[in-house]
Amino acid sequence: MGAVELVEYVARSLVDEPEAVTVGIHEDREGTVIELHVAEDDMGKVIGRNGSVAKALRTLLKVMSARQGESISLEIV
């Protein structure tokens, strides 16, 4: 499972409107950026209390990026 698929799977599992979840990817000078889009009402579920869910997702991406030898970051839009 790749990083994009992981983010999409976790996000769809958390939200009330899984059909509204979209994941985009683009490159910038610092590496790969994964953009997660969810319904406005589900934003709190993806971010979590004090950002705990977002931090956990970013930690998973750090582990994956270390294994792949590249930089991967997550933006929740």
Contact map, one row per residue, 1 for C-alpha under 8 A:
11101100000000000000000000000000000000000000000000000000000000000000000000000
11111100000000000000000000000000000000000000000000000000000000000000000000000
11111110000000000000000000000000000000000000000000000000000010010000000000000
01111111000000000000001110000000010000000000000000000000000000000000000000000
11111111100000000000000000000000000000000000000000000000000000000000000000000
11111111110000000000000000000000000000000000000000000000000000000000000000000
00111111111000000000001000000000000100000000000000000000100000000000000000000
00011111111100000000111000000000000100000000000000000000000000000000000000000
00001111111110000000000000000000000000000000000000000000000000000000000000000
00000111111111000000000000000000000000000000000000000000000000000000000000000
00000011111111100100100000000000000000000000010000000000000000000000000000000
00000001111111101110100000000000000000000000000000000000000000000000000000000
00000000111111100100000000000000000000000000000000000000000000000000000000000
00000000011111110000000000000000000000000000110000000000000000000000000000000
00000000001111111100000000000000000000000100110000000000000000000000000000000
00000000000001111100000000000000000000000100000000000000000000000000000000000
00000000000100111111100000000000000000100100000000000000000000000000000000000
00000000001110111111100000000000000000000000000000000000000000000000000000000
00000000000100001111100000000000000000000000000000000000000000000000000000000
00000000000000001111110000000000000011100000000000000000000000000000000000000
00000001001100001111111000000000000111100000000000000000000000000000000000000
00000001000000000001111100000000000111000000000000000000000000000000000000000
00010011000000000000111110000000011110000000000000000000000000000000000000000
00010000000000000000011111000000011100000000000000000000000000000000000000000
00010000000000000000001111100001111000000000000000000000000000000000000000000
00000000000000000000000111110001110000000000000000000000000000000000000000000
00000000000000000000000011111111100000000000000000000000000000000000000000000
00000000000000000000000001111111100000000000000000000000000000000000000000000
00000000000000000000000000111110000000000000000000000000000000000000000000000
00000000000000000000000000111111000000000000000000000000000000000000001000000
00000000000000000000000000111111100000000000000000000000000000000000011110000
00000000000000000000000011110111110000000000000000000000000000000000011110000
00000000000000000000000011110011111000000000000000000000000000000000000111100
00010000000000000000001111000001111100000000000000000000000000000000000111100
00000000000000000000001110000000111110000000000000000000000000000000000001111
00000011000000000000111100000000011111000000000000000000000000000000000001111
00000000000000000001111000000000001111100000000000000000000000000000000000011
00000000000000000001110000000000000111110110000000000000000000000000000000001
00000000000000001001100000000000000011111110000000000000000000000000000000000
00000000000000000000000000000000000001111110000000000000000000000000000000000
00000000000000000000000000000000000000111111000000000000000000000000000000000
00000000000000111000000000000000000001111111110000000000000000000000000000000
00000000000000000000000000000000000001111111111000000000000000000000000000000
00000000000000000000000000000000000000001111111110000000000000000000000000000
00000000000001100000000000000000000000000111111100001000000000000000000000000
00000000001001100000000000000000000000000111111100001100000000000000000000000
00000000000000000000000000000000000000000011111111111100000000000000000000000
00000000000000000000000000000000000000000001111111111100000000000000000000000
00000000000000000000000000000000000000000001001111111000000000000000000000000
00000000000000000000000000000000000000000000001111110000000000000000000000000
00000000000000000000000000000000000000000000001111111110000000000000000000000
00000000000000000000000000000000000000000000001111111111000000000000000000000
00000000000000000000000000000000000000000000111110111111100000000000000000000
00000000000000000000000000000000000000000000011100111111110000000000000000000
00000000000000000000000000000000000000000000000000111111111000000000000000000
00000000000000000000000000000000000000000000000000011111111100000000000000000
00000010000000000000000000000000000000000000000000001111111110000000000000000
00000000000000000000000000000000000000000000000000000111111111000000000011000
00000000000000000000000000000000000000000000000000000011111111100000000000000
00000000000000000000000000000000000000000000000000000001111111110000000000000
00100000000000000000000000000000000000000000000000000000111111111000000111000
00000000000000000000000000000000000000000000000000000000011111111100001110000
00000000000000000000000000000000000000000000000000000000001111111110000000000
00100000000000000000000000000000000000000000000000000000000111111111000000000
00000000000000000000000000000000000000000000000000000000000011111111111100000
00000000000000000000000000000000000000000000000000000000000001111111111000000
00000000000000000000000000000000000000000000000000000000000000111111100000000
00000000000000000000000000000000000000000000000000000000000000011111110000000
00000000000000000000000000000000000000000000000000000000000000001111111000000
00000000000000000000000000000011000000000000000000000000000000001101111100000
00000000000000000000000000000111000000000000000000000000000001001100111110000
00000000000000000000000000000011110000000000000000000000000011001000011111000
00000000000000000000000000000011110000000000000000000000010011000000001111100
00000000000000000000000000000000111100000000000000000000010010000000000111110
00000000000000000000000000000000111100000000000000000000000000000000000011111
00000000000000000000000000000000001110000000000000000000000000000000000001111
00000000000000000000000000000000001111000000000000000000000000000000000000111
